Amino acid sequence: MTASTRRKSPSKRDSRSRKGTSRTNQKPGTIRYGCEIPRIFTPPLRELTPETSLGFSVIEFANVLGIDLYPWQRWLLIHMLEVLDDEDRSLRFGTVVVLVARQNGKSALSQVLALWMMMALDWPVVLGTAQDIDTAEKVWSGAVDLLESDEELAPLIRKINKTNGKKSLVLETGNEYRVKSANRRAGRGFSGNLILLDELREHQNWFAWAAITHTTMAQLLKLIVCLSNAGDATSVVLAYFRKAAHRALGDPDGICEEEDDLLAPTGADLSVDFDEDEVDEFIDEIDPAEHLGFFEWSAAPGKDRRDRDGWAQANPSMGHIPPLERNIAQALSEPEWVFRTEVLCQWPDGSVEGPFLPGSWEKGRNTPVKGPDGKLMAAKKDRLVGPVWACIDTSFSRSTTYIVGVGHRADGVLQGELWAARAGNEWVQDWLLERTDRIQAVTGQSRGAPVSKLMKDLAADRVFTSKIPVIEWAGGDLGDALGEAFDAVKNVKVRHNPQKPLDVAASASATQTLGAVKVIDRKASPVDAAPLVAFVGALWLARRRPAPPPPPQRPPELVTAGPSASRSSETNLNDVGF
């Protein structure tokens, strides 16, 4: 069976058009339509025709299903399914990344593509995934409904498993559409041909990507399709592919000028041991110019969020879905970066979530300058001078310990810096003792945290505390510290240099309420929150500026009668040490 041979009558097709995919009958010019062509995309190698792209076949198949695709969906299918060889019809792209604002029809596109691959191309296995299994199952259910409700296509179904967590559709040909949650175990144990990755922005490490996409490694017929709206500082996988694609396309938005390396602190050596198992070597072998198809519908940088041309750039279904433009206008009341991420498909500098107001952390970020060697460094005005107060914290997994120092710049403004980040904590005491000339005092959560045992040991070491006082940080002081940090960040009363572990933690760490106050929740945070905990504690300590303890008093002197004793019948207590 081929898609082109199974057309339905126009009346039947129109009556079965899916909700949200039908056109309106309004006159031209009365509706603002979204942009059919994405603002940024991988250009085709040649003119795209039914001979050079399989997308035309998918469009015909959609008509068989009774779906009238939007113009942007048709454009995308034609461009993403470009073929390299006219004879074997092999696909040009192995991986396709599509960025578009939410509620524009990504799910319908996935359903049509999945069914076409199984029924027209005879691909054996389709794997649909999303960070939330419910999202992946919703897309799958829509595809199943399309087949079950079609009198001619329904007999092609052999089996449908609707068990939660194990949903699958099996055709009489044996071809199968499975659903999995996007985690490090997804897809392990079997091979796949078409991989549908919904909401790639939620992949905050490479574990799920490696488990899912490696199912295609032994397949001649394979395609990985990633669909998402804009990500944020935690969207590790999506950010990697976006930057790779932008670089291959000449960096149209200037995002490749951003420096990924850690900016060295201005008072200590930074040494970070990353978990190299988290990033597989295969990502370095990807050639974006050859294997990655990238298609981004987003508002251009600098667009005012009220600019409806920007709405059209990010929402290609605008005008085709009648309520969309009106609902976008109503969403203007949302916080700016929520609107820009969800509606304009723009990337914030940090995250729209986290313990601080959206955009406030970024307002306090210093702009680095290039040093004589071409590497980025802190500007002279952005360097700490004088004493520093430090805080230690350990990640929830106990894998890494961080030290953040807070002190003053030459202009008197407080500034925090990630000074050290290494595996374990055996190195901490010696590291601190090597910097007694700068560090005035140190703190860390005294009870109930992974770092608490270390803080207890440091406080009990009299040699250590004689050089660096250890200040207790517990109870109500934890909530007070986060509250003070929130206000300081909001009002730009504390600054920081760009340092990725700290920036990511500040952009996405979760909080929990204890009594009437909030504290950082290491366990619930989607990222390692320890750098931020250390920042908050160091700021709390620096604002108190605890004075070093006075030197120990001399031991009491023995007072005896002697020649001098005859001068007075009473001992002068002012001369006696206690």
JODAFEN-V101291 format. One record per residue. N is the residue number from 1. D_CENTER is the distance of its C-alpha to the mean C-alpha in whole Angstrom. Layout:
# JODAFEN-V101291
((N	D_CENTER) (N	D_CENTER))
This chain:
# JODAFEN-V101291
((1	43) (2	41) (3	39) (4	42) (5	44) (6	43) (7	43) (8	44) (9	46) (10	45) (11	46) (12	44) (13	41) (14	41) (15	42) (16	39) (17	36) (18	33) (19	32) (20	30) (21	31) (22	34) (23	36) (24	37) (25	41) (26	40) (27	42) (28	40) (29	39) (30	39) (31	35) (32	32) (33	31) (34	27) (35	27) (36	28) (37	27) (38	23) (39	23) (40	21) (41	22) (42	24) (43	27) (44	30) (45	32) (46	35) (47	36) (48	35) (49	38) (50	38) (51	39) (52	36) (53	33) (54	33) (55	31) (56	35) (57	36) (58	33) (59	34) (60	37) (61	36) (62	34) (63	37) (64	39) (65	36) (66	37) (67	34) (68	34) (69	31) (70	30) (71	30) (72	27) (73	26) (74	30) (75	29) (76	25) (77	27) (78	30) (79	28) (80	25) (81	28) (82	30) (83	33) (84	34) (85	37) (86	39) (87	41) (88	39) (89	36) (90	33) (91	30) (92	29) (93	25) (94	24) (95	20) (96	19) (97	16) (98	17) (99	15) (100	17) (101	16) (102	17) (103	20) (104	22) (105	23) (106	20) (107	22) (108	25) (109	25) (110	23) (111	26) (112	29) (113	27) (114	27) (115	31) (116	32) (117	31) (118	33) (119	36) (120	36) (121	35) (122	36) (123	32) (124	33) (125	29) (126	26) (127	23) (128	21) (129	18) (130	15) (131	13) (132	15) (133	19) (134	20) (135	18) (136	20) (137	23) (138	23) (139	23) (140	25) (141	28) (142	28) (143	29) (144	32) (145	33) (146	34) (147	36) (148	38) (149	39) (150	40) (151	44) (152	44) (153	41) (154	41) (155	43) (156	41) (157	39) (158	40) (159	38) (160	35) (161	33) (162	32) (163	31) (164	28) (165	25) (166	28) (167	28) (168	30) (169	32) (170	35) (171	37) (172	41) (173	40) (174	37) (175	34) (176	31) (177	28) (178	26) (179	23) (180	21) (181	18) (182	15) (183	15) (184	17) (185	20) (186	20) (187	22) (188	24) (189	28) (190	28) (191	28) (192	26) (193	27) (194	25) (195	21) (196	19) (197	16) (198	15) (199	11) (200	10) (201	6) (202	6) (203	7) (204	5) (205	9) (206	12) (207	14) (208	14) (209	14) (210	17) (211	19) (212	19) (213	19) (214	22) (215	24) (216	25) (217	26) (218	30) (219	30) (220	32) (221	30) (222	27) (223	24) (224	20) (225	19) (226	15) (227	15) (228	12) (229	12) (230	10) (231	6) (232	5) (233	4) (234	2) (235	3) (236	5) (237	8) (238	8) (239	8) (240	11) (241	13) (242	13) (243	14) (244	16) (245	18) (246	18) (247	20) (248	22) (249	23) (250	24) (251	21) (252	22) (253	19) (254	19) (255	16) (256	17) (257	19) (258	16) (259	17) (260	14) (261	17) (262	17) (263	20) (264	23) (265	24) (266	27) (267	29) (268	28) (269	27) (270	23) (271	23) (272	20) (273	20) (274	17) (275	17) (276	18) (277	18) (278	15) (279	15) (280	18) (281	20) (282	20) (283	17) (284	20) (285	22) (286	21) (287	23) (288	21) (289	24) (290	26) (291	24) (292	21) (293	21) (294	19) (295	19) (296	18) (297	19) (298	18) (299	20) (300	21) (301	20) (302	22) (303	23) (304	24) (305	22) (306	26) (307	27) (308	27) (309	27) (310	23) (311	23) (312	25) (313	23) (314	20) (315	22) (316	24) (317	26) (318	27) (319	31) (320	31) (321	29) (322	32) (323	30) (324	27) (325	28) (326	29) (327	26) (328	24) (329	27) (330	27) (331	23) (332	23) (333	24) (334	20) (335	19) (336	18) (337	14) (338	14) (339	17) (340	16) (341	12) (342	14) (343	17) (344	17) (345	14) (346	13) (347	10) (348	11) (349	11) (350	9) (351	8) (352	10) (353	10) (354	12) (355	15) (356	16) (357	17) (358	14) (359	15) (360	17) (361	16) (362	15) (363	19) (364	20) (365	19) (366	21) (367	22) (368	23) (369	26) (370	27) (371	29) (372	32) (373	31) (374	28) (375	25) (376	23) (377	25) (378	25) (379	28) (380	31) (381	31) (382	27) (383	29) (384	30) (385	33) (386	35) (387	34) (388	31) (389	30) (390	28) (391	26) (392	25) (393	22) (394	21) (395	18) (396	19) (397	19) (398	22) (399	20) (400	20) (401	22) (402	21) (403	23) (404	22) (405	25) (406	26) (407	29) (408	31) (409	31) (410	34) (411	34) (412	33) (413	30) (414	28) (415	25) (416	23) (417	22) (418	20) (419	23) (420	23) (421	20) (422	22) (423	23) (424	25) (425	27) (426	30) (427	30) (428	29) (429	33) (430	34) (431	31) (432	32) (433	36) (434	35) (435	34) (436	37) (437	38) (438	34) (439	33) (440	35) (441	34) (442	31) (443	29) (444	27) (445	27) (446	30) (447	30) (448	28) (449	25) (450	24) (451	26) (452	29) (453	31) (454	31) (455	31) (456	34) (457	36) (458	35) (459	37) (460	40) (461	40) (462	43) (463	43) (464	39) (465	40) (466	43) (467	40) (468	37) (469	37) (470	35) (471	34) (472	33) (473	30) (474	30) (475	31) (476	31) (477	30) (478	26) (479	26) (480	28) (481	26) (482	22) (483	25) (484	26) (485	22) (486	21) (487	24) (488	24) (489	21) (490	22) (491	25) (492	24) (493	26) (494	24) (495	22) (496	20) (497	20) (498	16) (499	15) (500	12) (501	12) (502	13) (503	11) (504	8) (505	10) (506	12) (507	9) (508	8) (509	11) (510	13) (511	17) (512	20) (513	24) (514	27) (515	30) (516	29) (517	27) (518	23) (519	21) (520	18) (521	18) (522	17) (523	17) (524	15) (525	12) (526	9) (527	9) (528	12) (529	13) (530	17) (531	16) (532	16) (533	19) (534	21) (535	20) (536	21) (537	24) (538	25) (539	26) (540	28) (541	30) (542	30) (543	31) (544	34) (545	35) (546	37) (547	40) (548	41) (549	44) (550	47) (551	49) (552	51) (553	55) (554	58) (555	59) (556	62) (557	66) (558	69) (559	71) (560	75) (561	78) (562	80) (563	82) (564	79) (565	79) (566	83) (567	81) (568	80) (569	81) (570	77) (571	74) (572	71) (573	68) (574	66) (575	67) (576	66) (577	62) (578	60))
